[in-house]
Amino acid sequence: MGLFDRFRKGLEKSRAAMADRLLSVFRGRRLDDSVFEEMEETLILSDVGVDTAVELVEAIRREARRRRIERAEDLPDVMVDVMVEFLGPPAEMAENPDGPTVVLVVGVNGAGKTTTIGKLAHAYKSQGKRVILAAADTFRAAAIEQLMVWGERVGVDVVRHAQGSDPAAVVYDAIQAAKARRCDLVICDTAGRLQNKAHLMNELAKIRKVAERELPGAPHEVLLVIDGTTGQNGLVQARVFKEVVRVTGIVVTKLDGTAKGGIVFPIVREEGIPVKWIGLGEGMDDLQPFDPRMFAEAICRPETRV
């Protein structure tokens, strides 16, 4: 299956939530204010959010006027182009040229954080990279065990301590192991509890301090994992974690499920954080780098082309 076909298949339900409804709005109608009002409603129902939906529709209206479009059926081309502009160019992952790249993965429990780490390790190993995982969510024994299972499945080493250990010490040991074994990447799991934000902030700040001391510039990426099925609650999580830690990229998971896909837009537009990966299924290869044009095409057209 080609990359675009993977996007299209993985986003079938998101497309049904947006494109199929828009098709019924556009079919056989001249372009007027009522079309844009119904488009706005559809975007809001697709988790785009009110503020971003209003801004998006206004941009589409201006572009449609500029192109002198008269039929609503011709709007999908405009929508895709405007959405791509909103989302910006594909955001590349940072790399450390002077040693292993340290990636800190954050997010609430249940968002698919540990699974994302396993799939991320698989993606990099498939590129010939040497990867080490750090089980720094020491608060839950289940998190350590789950990461160990993923490490064995992918074929990468996992550095772990006992439950309740200092998470920063786990990251320290993982970085030392990565240096000694000349690994390319250290991917660190972290605790996902937000009930005590101050405690989480202190824990992540200590991990950052240790990583920076061992590798200047580390962590080179801080990825926030958001469950796409949580809708606007995902935007709230982005705001909270942005307060707690400098998030450099978003991973949106479970877009093959009941997610409507629209949550991607307010995260990028309102929080200014690029989406770097999306989860399009349960398979090992279903975590894919985020491509804004493929994404926009896949959710805007019942019959899609690129």
C-alpha positions as CSV (number, residue, x, y, z in Angstrom):
1,M,0.0,0.0,0.0
2,G,1.4,3.4,-1.0
3,L,1.7,6.2,1.5
4,F,-1.3,8.2,0.3
5,D,-3.4,5.0,0.2
6,R,-2.4,4.4,3.8
7,F,-3.5,8.0,4.7
8,R,-6.8,7.5,2.8
9,K,-7.6,4.1,4.4
10,G,-6.5,5.2,7.9
11,L,-8.7,8.4,7.7
12,E,-11.8,6.7,6.3
13,K,-13.9,7.6,9.3
14,S,-12.5,11.1,9.5
15,R,-13.4,11.6,5.9
16,A,-16.9,10.3,6.5
17,A,-17.3,12.9,9.2
18,M,-16.3,15.7,7.0
19,A,-16.0,15.1,3.3
20,D,-19.2,13.0,2.9
21,R,-21.2,15.7,4.7
22,L,-19.6,18.5,2.7
23,L,-20.5,16.6,-0.5
24,S,-24.2,16.8,0.4
25,V,-23.8,20.5,1.2
26,F,-22.0,21.3,-2.1
27,R,-23.9,19.1,-4.6
28,G,-25.8,21.1,-7.2
29,R,-25.6,24.5,-5.4
30,R,-24.4,27.9,-6.4
31,L,-21.9,29.4,-4.0
32,D,-23.6,31.7,-1.5
33,D,-23.5,32.6,2.2
34,S,-25.6,29.6,3.2
35,V,-23.0,27.2,1.8
36,F,-20.2,28.8,3.9
37,E,-22.5,28.7,7.0
38,E,-23.1,25.0,6.5
39,M,-19.4,24.4,5.8
40,E,-18.6,26.1,9.1
41,E,-21.1,23.9,11.0
42,T,-19.6,20.8,9.4
43,L,-16.0,21.8,10.4
44,I,-17.1,22.5,14.0
45,L,-18.8,19.1,14.2
46,S,-15.5,17.6,12.9
47,D,-13.6,18.9,16.0
48,V,-12.1,21.9,14.2
49,G,-13.4,24.1,17.0
50,V,-15.4,27.3,16.6
51,D,-12.5,29.9,16.4
52,T,-10.5,27.9,13.9
53,A,-13.5,26.9,11.9
54,V,-14.6,30.6,11.5
55,E,-11.0,31.6,10.5
56,L,-10.7,28.7,8.1
57,V,-14.1,29.4,6.4
58,E,-13.3,33.0,6.0
59,A,-10.0,32.2,4.3
60,I,-11.8,29.7,2.0
61,R,-14.4,32.4,1.2
62,R,-11.6,34.9,0.3
63,E,-9.8,32.4,-1.9
64,A,-13.0,31.3,-3.6
65,R,-13.7,34.9,-4.4
66,R,-10.2,35.4,-5.7
67,R,-10.5,32.4,-8.0
68,R,-14.0,33.5,-9.1
69,I,-15.6,30.2,-8.1
70,E,-19.4,30.2,-8.6
71,R,-20.3,26.5,-8.0
72,A,-20.1,25.0,-4.5
73,E,-18.9,21.7,-6.1
74,D,-15.6,23.4,-7.0
75,L,-14.8,24.3,-3.4
76,P,-12.8,21.1,-2.4
77,D,-9.8,22.3,-4.3
78,V,-9.9,25.6,-2.5
79,M,-10.5,23.9,0.9
80,V,-7.4,21.6,0.4
81,D,-5.1,24.5,-0.5
82,V,-6.3,26.7,2.4
83,M,-6.0,23.8,4.9
84,V,-2.5,23.1,3.7
85,E,-1.6,26.7,4.2
86,F,-3.1,26.7,7.7
87,L,-1.1,23.5,8.6
88,G,2.2,24.7,7.1
89,P,4.9,22.6,5.6
90,P,5.8,19.1,6.9
91,A,7.7,19.5,10.1
92,E,10.9,17.4,10.2
93,M,12.1,15.7,13.4
94,A,15.2,17.3,14.9
95,E,18.5,15.4,14.8
96,N,21.6,15.7,17.0
97,P,24.7,15.6,14.7
98,D,27.0,15.2,17.7
99,G,25.6,12.1,19.3
100,P,22.4,10.4,20.1
101,T,19.2,12.3,19.5
102,V,17.0,12.4,22.7
103,V,13.2,12.4,22.2
104,L,11.0,12.9,25.2
105,V,7.5,11.6,24.8
106,V,4.7,13.1,27.0
107,G,1.0,12.8,27.2
108,V,-1.9,11.7,29.5
109,N,-2.2,8.0,30.3
110,G,-4.4,6.3,27.8
111,A,-3.5,8.5,24.8
112,G,-1.4,5.7,23.3
113,K,2.0,7.1,24.5
114,T,3.8,3.8,25.0
115,T,2.4,2.3,21.8
116,T,3.6,5.4,19.9
117,I,7.1,5.0,21.4
118,G,7.2,1.4,20.2
119,K,6.0,2.3,16.7
120,L,8.4,5.3,16.6
121,A,11.3,2.9,17.5
122,H,10.2,0.6,14.7
123,A,10.1,3.4,12.2
124,Y,13.6,4.5,13.0
125,K,15.0,1.0,13.2
126,S,13.5,0.4,9.7
127,Q,15.7,3.3,8.5
128,G,18.8,1.6,9.9
129,K,19.0,3.6,13.1
130,R,20.1,2.2,16.4
131,V,17.5,3.0,19.1
132,I,17.3,2.7,22.9
133,L,14.1,3.1,24.9
134,A,14.0,4.7,28.4
135,A,11.2,3.5,30.7
136,A,11.0,6.7,32.6
137,D,7.3,6.4,33.5
138,T,8.4,4.7,36.8
139,F,5.1,5.6,38.5
140,R,3.3,2.6,36.9
141,A,4.7,-0.9,36.8
142,A,2.4,-1.6,33.9
143,A,4.0,1.2,31.8
144,I,7.5,-0.3,32.3
145,E,6.2,-3.8,31.4
146,Q,4.4,-2.5,28.3
147,L,7.6,-0.8,27.1
148,M,9.6,-3.9,27.7
149,V,7.1,-5.8,25.5
150,W,7.5,-3.2,22.8
151,G,11.3,-3.3,23.0
152,E,11.3,-7.1,22.5
153,R,8.8,-6.8,19.7
154,V,10.7,-4.2,17.8
155,G,14.1,-5.6,18.7
156,V,15.6,-2.6,20.7
157,D,17.1,-2.4,24.2
158,V,15.0,-0.9,27.0
159,V,16.7,0.8,30.0
160,R,14.6,0.5,33.1
161,H,14.7,0.8,36.9
162,A,12.3,-0.5,39.5
163,Q,8.9,1.0,39.9
164,G,9.0,4.2,41.9
165,S,12.6,5.0,40.9
166,D,13.8,8.5,39.9
167,P,12.7,9.0,36.2
168,A,15.7,11.3,35.6
169,A,18.0,8.5,36.7
170,V,16.5,6.2,34.0
171,V,17.0,8.8,31.3
172,Y,20.6,9.4,32.5
173,D,21.4,5.7,32.3
174,A,19.7,5.4,28.8
175,I,21.8,8.3,27.5
176,Q,25.0,6.7,28.9
177,A,24.1,3.4,27.3
178,A,23.3,5.1,24.0
179,K,26.7,6.8,24.0
180,A,28.5,3.6,24.8
181,R,26.7,1.6,22.1
182,R,26.9,4.4,19.6
183,C,23.1,4.6,19.2
184,D,21.4,7.2,17.1
185,L,18.2,7.7,19.2
186,V,17.1,7.6,22.8
187,I,13.2,7.7,23.1
188,C,12.0,8.3,26.7
189,D,8.6,7.4,28.1
190,T,7.4,9.7,30.9
191,A,4.6,9.7,33.4
192,G,1.2,10.9,32.1
193,R,-0.7,12.0,35.2
194,L,-2.0,15.6,35.2
195,Q,-3.8,15.5,38.5
196,N,-0.8,17.2,40.1
197,K,0.6,19.5,37.5
198,A,3.3,20.9,39.7
199,H,4.7,17.5,40.4
200,L,4.7,16.6,36.7
201,M,6.4,19.9,35.9
202,N,9.1,19.3,38.5
203,E,9.6,15.7,37.2
204,L,9.9,16.8,33.5
205,A,12.1,19.8,34.5
206,K,14.5,17.4,36.2
207,I,14.6,15.1,33.2
208,R,15.3,18.0,30.9
209,K,18.1,19.2,33.2
210,V,19.8,15.8,33.3
211,A,19.5,15.3,29.5
212,E,20.9,18.7,28.8
213,R,23.8,18.1,31.1
214,E,24.7,14.9,29.4
215,L,24.0,16.1,25.8
216,P,23.9,19.8,25.1
217,G,20.6,20.7,23.4
218,A,18.8,17.6,24.7
219,P,16.0,16.8,24.7
220,H,16.1,17.5,21.0
221,E,12.4,16.7,20.6
222,V,9.5,16.8,23.0
223,L,6.5,15.0,21.4
224,L,3.1,15.3,22.9
225,V,0.8,12.3,22.2
226,I,-2.9,13.1,21.8
227,D,-5.7,10.7,21.4
228,G,-7.6,11.9,18.3
229,T,-10.9,10.5,19.6
230,T,-10.9,12.9,22.6
231,G,-11.9,15.8,20.3
232,Q,-11.6,19.3,21.8
233,N,-10.2,17.8,25.0
234,G,-7.0,17.1,23.0
235,L,-6.6,20.9,22.6
236,V,-6.9,21.3,26.3
237,Q,-4.2,18.8,26.8
238,A,-2.0,20.6,24.3
239,R,-2.4,23.8,26.3
240,V,-1.6,22.2,29.6
241,F,1.5,20.4,28.5
242,K,2.7,23.5,26.7
243,E,2.6,25.2,30.1
244,V,4.5,22.3,31.7
245,V,7.2,21.6,29.0
246,R,8.4,23.0,25.7
247,V,6.5,20.8,23.3
248,T,8.2,20.7,19.9
249,G,5.7,18.4,18.1
250,I,2.4,16.6,18.3
251,V,1.6,12.9,17.6
252,V,-2.2,12.4,17.0
253,T,-3.1,8.8,17.6
254,K,-6.2,6.7,16.8
255,L,-7.3,8.6,13.7
256,D,-8.5,5.4,12.2
257,G,-11.1,5.1,15.0
258,T,-14.0,7.4,15.8
259,A,-11.7,10.5,15.5
260,K,-13.0,13.2,13.2
261,G,-9.6,14.5,12.3
262,G,-10.4,18.2,12.7
263,I,-8.6,18.5,16.0
264,V,-5.3,18.8,14.0
265,F,-6.3,22.3,12.9
266,P,-6.8,24.1,16.2
267,I,-3.7,22.5,17.7
268,V,-1.5,23.9,14.9
269,R,-3.4,27.2,14.5
270,E,-4.2,28.1,18.1
271,E,-1.3,26.5,19.9
272,G,1.4,26.9,17.2
273,I,2.7,23.3,17.6
274,P,3.3,21.3,14.5
275,V,1.9,17.8,14.0
276,K,4.8,15.5,13.3
277,W,3.3,12.0,13.3
278,I,-0.2,10.5,13.1
279,G,-1.5,7.1,14.0
280,L,-3.5,5.6,11.1
281,G,-4.1,2.1,12.5
282,E,-2.9,-0.6,14.9
283,G,-0.1,-2.1,12.7
284,M,3.6,-1.5,13.3
285,D,3.8,0.7,10.2
286,D,0.7,2.7,10.8
287,L,2.5,5.5,12.6
288,Q,3.4,7.9,9.7
289,P,5.1,11.3,9.4
290,F,2.4,13.9,9.1
291,D,2.0,15.2,5.5
292,P,-0.4,18.3,5.5
293,R,-1.5,17.9,1.9
294,M,-2.1,14.2,2.1
295,F,-4.1,14.8,5.2
296,A,-6.2,17.6,3.8
297,E,-6.8,15.6,0.6
298,A,-7.8,12.5,2.5
299,I,-10.4,14.2,4.7
300,C,-11.8,16.7,2.2
301,R,-12.7,14.5,-0.8
302,P,-15.0,11.4,-1.0
303,E,-13.0,10.5,-4.1
304,T,-9.5,11.8,-3.5
305,R,-6.6,12.5,-5.7
306,V,-3.2,14.0,-5.2
